[in-house]
Amino acid sequence: MSTATYALLRMTDPDRWRVAALAWRRWAALAGALGAEFGPVAARLRAAWSGAGASAATAALVGFRRRLALFRVLCWRADQALSEFASALARARDMLSRARGRADRCGLVIDDRGTVHGASPELPGVAAELSAALSLAATADTDATARLGSLIDAGSAEHRAPGPRPDCTAGAAEVRRWWDGLSPDQRNWLLATEPATLASTAGIPAADRDVANRLILDDQRAGGADEVRARIEDDTVLRPYLIGLNVSGDGRAVIALGDPDRARHVLTHVPGMTSDLESFGSELTRAERVAVRAHEVAPGEAVSAVLWLDYDAPDFVHEAWSDRQAREGAEGLRRFQESLRVTHDGPPADQTVLGHSYGSLVVGTAAAGSFAADRVVFVGSPGVGVDSASQLSVPAWSTTSRSDAIQYAAVSPGSLVPDVALAGRVPLIGPAIAFGLPEDDLWFGRNPSDPAFGARVFPSQADAGHLGYWDPGRPALDALARITAAQEPVIRP
């Protein structure tokens, strides 16, 4: 393990490593543009020329494009390693700043070697924080060095994968065993030459699926694909990993911010009605805010946030009255969560699955059976398909703002009939009495934010409405971040 010193960590600027990662990402984009130029050339060559010479020239062009694809794979490998290194350094520096602030408040002095001097009961705690920060930086440095070092001699020859491959019915665990049995060069060559067969395969690690999906994204021309392309090229604090993409229909996408296979805590964010590729950016921003805040409250542990938009979310109100799309989505969500367990490096990650609005019904339906998660969180829910937290296989949290219209609009048929009758029976004030108070009996079951449901309820700001739970600096976002980091939310009177 490398040695990270106090003085070196103080001077380190994580943004320099993010800039280096972005440079490799741009090299990959440049190579992609160059490869695209040669595709039509090969086609015109085959159309205008025949014979042995033509075949040799065509083969040379095909080989060159494959080499360019392999070069892009290696560029993204470097980008991933540098991005994760920058993120870890940023968290280590946050821990260092906390230790220094604590030392200043207690009258302690930290010398240039990182030794704490003075007399205070806080001295052991400050020294422990410093040690943890330096340990995090050293581990990140060792890991990044190894990952970058493995790329030095990579791609020197073609590497065919030996032996039989898993068939289409293979589970995630079987696929992972096969993938782990390949050499790094074999895996890189497969990604460069057969990305479409690997991009959506459960059991392939997130970093590898990201590379495969970025390669096939070049061939997608739908408007939603343009939105995805722009978002994953952003210079964000947490690097985007494109784990899944389907541009047909309204489109589907699975994007992680930070590598979920290397994170201690993983949040899966399941959005609700009208979510699609054209508008997924706002949902990704919400997931990102939770991860960033979670890093602030728990900088010693890496957090990854995954936007899981891999189901057909309702587009209109009449579709949202049915649980059909939630039931179909729940099956896919169960498989995805299980895949996260299979591909994770080291001990299992702490996994939180959050469902917003109709997405809470997807999550509740999935969690009613065997579910690979440590907890679920329901936000602004119209009901989650069950009437009690005891019917779920994992612990549940829930919140609904007092101003969220969902609890007034998505009432159950049993509640709606007497409300309508009351509104017509009492002149003038009947509608206010009938519909002016939130309902606990909702369209898809008891409100999970009702204490009688049995979930742990955390408060959110009264003015959150239906979309304001992720507003920066507000109580709901802080609570979501702490739950994601396996901490208790701060409950203020």
C-alpha positions in Angstrom: 0.0 0.0 0.0 1.3 3.5 -0.9 2.0 6.0 1.9 -0.2 9.1 1.9 1.2 11.9 4.0 -0.7 14.7 5.8 1.2 17.4 3.9 0.6 15.7 0.5 -3.1 15.2 1.1 -3.5 18.8 2.2 -2.0 20.0 -1.1 -3.8 17.6 -3.3 -6.5 19.0 -5.7 -8.9 16.2 -6.7 -10.1 18.4 -9.6 -6.8 17.8 -11.3 -7.5 14.1 -11.5 -11.1 14.8 -12.7 -9.6 16.9 -15.5 -7.3 14.0 -16.4 -10.2 11.6 -16.5 -12.2 13.9 -18.7 -9.2 14.1 -21.1 -9.3 10.3 -21.5 -13.0 10.5 -22.1 -12.4 13.0 -24.8 -9.8 10.8 -26.4 -12.4 8.0 -26.6 -14.8 10.4 -28.2 -12.2 11.5 -30.8 -11.4 7.9 -31.6 -15.1 7.1 -32.0 -15.5 10.0 -34.5 -12.5 8.7 -36.4 -13.9 5.1 -36.5 -17.2 6.4 -37.8 -15.5 8.0 -40.7 -14.0 4.7 -41.8 -17.4 2.8 -41.8 -18.7 4.2 -45.0 -15.2 3.9 -46.6 -15.3 0.1 -46.1 -18.8 -0.1 -47.5 -17.9 1.9 -50.6 -14.8 -0.2 -51.1 -16.8 -3.5 -51.1 -19.2 -2.0 -53.6 -16.6 -0.8 -56.0 -13.8 -3.4 -55.8 -13.6 -7.2 -55.7 -10.9 -9.8 -55.6 -8.1 -10.7 -53.2 -6.8 -7.2 -53.0 -10.2 -5.8 -52.2 -10.7 -8.5 -49.5 -7.3 -7.7 -47.9 -8.0 -3.9 -47.9 -11.5 -4.4 -46.4 -10.0 -6.7 -43.7 -7.4 -4.1 -42.9 -10.1 -1.4 -42.5 -12.2 -3.7 -40.3 -9.1 -4.5 -38.2 -8.3 -0.9 -37.8 -11.8 0.0 -36.6 -11.6 -2.8 -34.1 -8.3 -1.4 -32.8 -9.9 1.9 -32.5 -12.7 0.4 -30.5 -10.2 -1.3 -28.2 -8.3 2.0 -27.8 -11.6 3.5 -26.7 -12.2 0.7 -24.2 -8.8 1.4 -22.6 -9.4 5.2 -22.6 -12.6 4.6 -20.6 -10.8 2.2 -18.3 -8.3 5.1 -17.5 -11.2 7.5 -17.2 -12.9 5.2 -14.6 -9.8 4.7 -12.6 -9.0 8.4 -12.4 -12.6 9.4 -11.7 -12.9 7.0 -8.8 -9.5 8.1 -7.5 -10.6 11.8 -7.6 -13.8 11.0 -5.8 -11.9 9.1 -3.0 -9.4 11.9 -2.7 -12.2 14.5 -2.3 -13.8 12.4 0.5 -10.4 12.0 2.2 -9.9 15.8 2.1 -13.3 16.3 3.6 -12.3 14.0 6.4 -9.1 15.9 6.8 -10.9 19.3 6.9 -13.2 17.9 9.6 -10.3 16.8 11.7 -8.5 20.1 11.3 -11.7 22.0 12.3 -12.2 19.8 15.3 -8.6 20.4 16.3 -8.9 24.1 16.0 -12.0 24.2 18.2 -10.2 22.1 20.9 -7.0 24.1 20.9 -5.0 21.3 19.3 -2.2 21.7 16.8 -1.5 19.4 13.8 2.1 19.7 12.6 3.3 19.2 9.0 3.8 15.5 9.6 0.2 15.0 10.8 1.0 14.6 14.4 -1.6 16.1 16.8 -0.2 18.1 19.8 -2.0 19.5 22.8 -4.0 18.6 25.8 -7.7 17.8 25.1 -10.0 14.8 25.6 -10.7 15.2 21.8 -7.1 14.4 20.8 -7.6 10.6 20.3 -10.7 11.4 18.1 -8.9 13.9 16.0 -5.9 11.6 15.6 -8.3 8.8 14.5 -10.0 11.0 11.9 -6.6 12.0 10.5 -5.6 8.4 10.3 -8.8 7.4 8.6 -8.4 10.2 6.0 -4.8 9.1 5.2 -5.8 5.5 5.1 -8.6 6.2 2.6 -6.2 8.3 0.4 -3.5 5.6 0.5 -6.0 2.8 -0.4 -7.3 4.9 -3.3 -3.8 5.6 -4.5 -2.8 1.9 -4.4 -6.0 0.9 -6.3 -5.7 3.6 -9.0 -2.0 2.7 -9.5 -2.9 -1.0 -10.0 -5.8 -0.2 -12.4 -3.8 2.2 -14.5 -0.7 -0.1 -14.5 -2.8 -2.9 -15.9 -3.4 -0.8 -19.0 0.2 -0.2 -20.0 0.6 -3.4 -22.0 -3.0 -4.0 -22.7 -4.3 -4.4 -26.3 -1.1 -5.7 -27.8 -2.9 -8.6 -29.6 -6.3 -10.0 -30.3 -7.6 -12.2 -27.5 -10.4 -14.7 -28.2 -12.4 -15.8 -25.2 -11.8 -19.6 -24.6 -14.4 -22.2 -23.9 -18.2 -22.1 -24.0 -20.1 -19.0 -23.1 -23.1 -18.8 -20.9 -26.4 -19.2 -22.8 -29.2 -16.7 -22.7 -30.9 -18.4 -19.8 -27.8 -18.2 -17.5 -28.3 -16.3 -14.2 -26.2 -13.4 -13.1 -24.0 -15.6 -10.8 -23.1 -17.9 -13.7 -22.3 -15.0 -16.0 -20.1 -13.5 -13.4 -18.1 -16.7 -12.9 -17.5 -16.9 -16.7 -16.5 -13.3 -16.9 -14.1 -13.6 -13.9 -12.5 -16.6 -15.7 -11.3 -14.5 -18.6 -8.1 -12.5 -18.6 -8.3 -8.7 -18.6 -7.1 -8.7 -22.2 -9.8 -11.1 -23.2 -12.5 -9.1 -21.5 -11.3 -5.9 -23.2 -11.3 -7.5 -26.6 -14.8 -8.9 -26.1 -16.0 -5.5 -25.1 -14.4 -3.9 -28.2 -15.7 -6.4 -30.6 -19.1 -7.6 -29.2 -20.4 -4.8 -27.0 -24.1 -5.4 -27.9 -24.0 -8.9 -26.4 -22.6 -7.7 -23.1 -24.2 -4.2 -22.6 -27.4 -5.5 -20.9 -26.2 -8.8 -19.5 -26.8 -9.2 -15.8 -23.7 -10.5 -14.0 -21.3 -8.3 -16.1 -19.8 -5.7 -13.7 -21.1 -2.1 -14.0 -17.7 -0.7 -15.3 -17.6 -3.2 -18.1 -21.3 -2.7 -19.1 -20.6 1.1 -19.1 -17.9 0.6 -21.7 -20.1 -1.7 -23.8 -23.0 0.7 -23.7 -20.9 3.7 -24.5 -19.6 1.9 -27.6 -23.1 1.0 -28.9 -24.4 4.5 -28.0 -22.6 5.8 -31.1 -25.1 3.8 -33.2 -28.2 5.3 -31.5 -29.7 8.3 -33.2 -33.0 8.8 -31.3 -33.6 12.1 -29.4 -33.4 10.3 -26.1 -30.0 8.9 -26.9 -28.8 12.5 -27.4 -29.9 13.4 -23.9 -28.1 10.4 -22.5 -25.0 11.1 -24.5 -24.8 14.7 -23.2 -25.4 13.6 -19.6 -22.8 10.9 -19.4 -20.2 13.3 -20.9 -20.8 15.9 -18.2 -17.8 16.7 -16.0 -19.7 15.7 -12.9 -18.5 15.1 -9.3 -19.5 11.4 -9.5 -18.7 9.7 -12.8 -21.7 8.4 -14.8 -21.8 4.7 -15.6 -24.1 3.7 -18.4 -25.4 0.3 -17.3 -28.3 -0.1 -19.6 -30.0 1.7 -22.5 -32.9 1.1 -24.8 -34.1 3.9 -27.0 -37.2 2.2 -28.4 -40.6 3.7 -27.4 -40.3 6.1 -24.6 -36.8 4.7 -23.9 -35.2 3.1 -20.8 -31.9 3.8 -19.1 -29.9 2.6 -16.1 -27.2 5.1 -15.1 -25.1 4.9 -11.9 -23.2 7.9 -10.5 -20.1 6.4 -9.0 -19.2 2.7 -9.5 -21.8 0.7 -7.6 -19.6 -2.4 -7.6 -17.0 -0.5 -5.5 -19.3 1.6 -3.3 -20.1 0.8 0.3 -23.6 2.2 -0.1 -25.7 1.9 -3.2 -29.0 3.8 -3.7 -31.3 2.7 -6.5 -33.7 5.5 -7.4 -37.0 4.4 -9.2 -38.9 7.3 -10.7 -42.6 7.6 -11.3 -45.2 8.6 -13.9 -44.0 10.3 -17.2 -40.4 9.3 -16.7 -38.6 8.7 -20.0 -35.4 9.4 -21.8 -36.5 12.9 -22.8 -36.9 14.0 -19.2 -34.7 11.6 -17.3 -32.1 14.3 -16.5 -34.1 15.7 -13.6 -34.5 12.3 -12.1 -30.7 11.7 -12.4 -30.1 15.0 -10.7 -32.3 14.0 -7.8 -30.4 10.7 -7.4 -27.1 12.7 -7.6 -28.1 15.1 -4.9 -28.7 12.2 -2.5 -25.3 10.7 -3.2 -23.5 14.0 -2.9 -25.2 14.8 0.4 -24.5 11.2 1.6 -20.8 11.7 0.9 -21.0 14.9 3.0 -22.5 13.2 6.0 -20.4 10.0 5.7 -17.2 10.9 3.7 -15.4 7.8 4.8 -17.6 5.5 2.7 -18.2 5.6 -1.0 -21.8 6.0 -2.2 -23.2 5.2 -5.6 -26.6 6.4 -6.8 -28.3 4.5 -9.6 -31.2 5.9 -11.7 -33.2 2.8 -12.6 -35.5 3.8 -15.4 -35.9 0.3 -16.8 -39.7 -0.1 -16.8 -42.5 1.4 -18.8 -43.6 4.2 -16.5 -47.2 5.5 -17.0 -47.5 8.4 -19.4 -51.0 9.4 -18.5 -53.3 9.4 -15.5 -55.5 6.6 -16.8 -52.4 4.4 -17.1 -51.4 5.3 -13.6 -54.7 3.9 -12.2 -53.5 0.4 -13.0 -50.7 -1.6 -11.2 -49.9 -3.5 -14.4 -46.8 -1.5 -15.3 -45.6 -1.7 -11.6 -46.0 -5.4 -11.6 -44.0 -5.8 -14.8 -41.4 -3.3 -13.5 -41.0 -5.1 -10.2 -39.7 -8.2 -11.9 -37.0 -6.3 -13.6 -36.1 -4.4 -10.4 -35.7 -7.7 -8.5 -33.3 -9.0 -11.2 -31.3 -5.8 -11.2 -30.9 -5.7 -7.4 -29.8 -9.3 -7.4 -27.3 -8.5 -10.2 -25.9 -5.7 -8.0 -25.3 -8.2 -5.3 -23.5 -10.6 -7.7 -21.2 -8.1 -9.3 -20.2 -6.2 -6.2 -16.5 -6.4 -5.2 -15.7 -7.5 -1.7 -18.3 -7.6 1.1 -21.9 -6.9 0.0 -22.8 -3.3 -0.3 -25.5 -1.7 1.8 -28.4 -1.3 -0.6 -31.3 1.2 -0.4 -34.1 1.3 -3.0 -36.1 4.5 -3.2 -39.4 4.8 -5.1 -41.0 8.1 -5.8 -44.7 8.4 -6.7 -45.7 5.5 -9.0 -42.2 4.3 -8.6 -43.0 3.5 -4.9 -45.6 1.0 -6.2 -42.9 -0.6 -8.3 -40.6 -0.8 -5.3 -43.3 -2.0 -2.9 -44.4 -4.7 -5.3 -40.8 -5.9 -5.7 -40.2 -5.8 -2.0 -43.3 -7.9 -1.3 -41.3 -10.9 -2.4 -37.6 -11.8 -2.1 -35.6 -8.7 -2.6 -31.9 -8.0 -2.6 -31.9 -4.7 -0.6 -31.4 -3.7 3.0 -34.2 -1.2 3.1 -36.8 0.6 0.9 -37.8 4.2 1.0 -41.2 5.5 -0.2 -41.5 9.2 -1.2 -44.8 10.9 -2.2 -46.5 7.5 -2.6 -50.0 6.7 -3.9 -49.7 3.4 -2.1 -47.2 0.6 -2.4 -49.4 -2.4 -3.2 -49.6 -3.7 0.5 -51.3 -2.3 3.5 -48.6 -3.0 6.1 -44.8 -2.9 6.3 -45.0 -6.4 7.7 -45.9 -7.6 4.2 -42.6 -6.4 2.9 -39.4 -8.5 3.0 -37.2 -5.6 4.0 -37.5 -2.6 6.4 -39.3 0.4 5.1 -39.0 4.2 5.5 -41.5 6.7 4.2 -42.3 10.4 3.9 -45.1 12.5 2.4 -45.1 16.3 2.5 -48.2 18.0 3.8 -48.4 19.9 0.5 -48.0 16.8 -1.7 -51.2 16.5 -3.8 -50.8 12.7 -4.1 -52.5 12.1 -0.8 -55.5 14.2 -1.8 -55.8 13.0 -5.4 -54.9 9.3 -5.3 -57.6 8.2 -2.8 -59.0 4.7 -2.8 -62.4 4.0 -4.5 -63.7 3.1 -1.0 -62.8 6.6 0.3 -63.8 8.4 -2.9 -67.5 7.4 -2.8 -68.3 8.8 0.6 -66.2 11.9 -0.1 -68.2 12.7 -3.2 -71.4 12.1 -1.3 -70.3 14.4 1.5 -69.2 17.1 -0.9 -72.7 17.1 -2.5 -74.6 16.9 0.7 -73.1 19.8 2.6 -73.6 23.2 0.8 -70.6 25.5 0.2 -68.1 23.8 2.6 -68.8 20.2 1.7 -66.0 19.9 -0.9 -63.5 21.5 1.5 -64.5 19.1 4.2 -64.5 16.1 1.9 -61.3 16.8 0.0 -59.4 19.2 2.1 -57.7 16.7 4.3 -55.1 14.1 3.3 -56.3 10.5 3.0 -54.5 7.5 4.5 -56.5 5.0 2.4 -54.9 5.5 -1.1 -55.5 4.0 -4.5 -52.8 1.3 -4.1 -53.2 0.6 -0.4 -52.7 2.3 2.9 -50.5 5.4 2.8 -47.0 4.2 3.8 -46.5 7.5 5.7 -49.4 6.7 7.9 -48.0 5.4 11.3 -50.5 2.5 11.1 -48.7 1.2 8.0 -45.7 0.4 10.2 -42.9 2.0 8.2 -40.4 4.4 9.8 -41.7 7.8 8.9 -39.3 10.8 8.6 -40.5 14.3 8.1 -40.1 16.4 5.0 -40.6 20.2 4.6 -44.2 21.2 4.5 -43.8 23.0 1.1 -42.1 20.2 -0.7 -45.1 19.5 -2.9 -44.7 16.4 -5.1 -41.2 17.1 -6.4 -39.4 19.2 -3.8 -38.1 16.4 -1.6 -34.7 16.7 -3.2 -34.4 20.5 -2.8 -30.8 21.3 -1.6 -30.4 22.2 2.0 -33.9 21.0 3.0 -34.8 18.4 5.6 -36.1 15.7 3.2 -32.8 15.6 1.2 -30.7 15.4 4.4 -32.9 12.5 5.7 -32.7 10.6 2.3 -28.9 11.0 2.3 -28.5 9.7 5.9 -30.8 6.7 5.3 -28.8 5.9 2.2 -25.6 6.1 4.3 -27.2 3.7 6.9 -27.5 6.5 9.4 -30.4 7.8 11.5 -32.1 10.9 10.0 -31.8 14.0 12.0 -35.3 14.6 13.4 -35.8 18.3 14.3 -38.8 19.4 16.3 
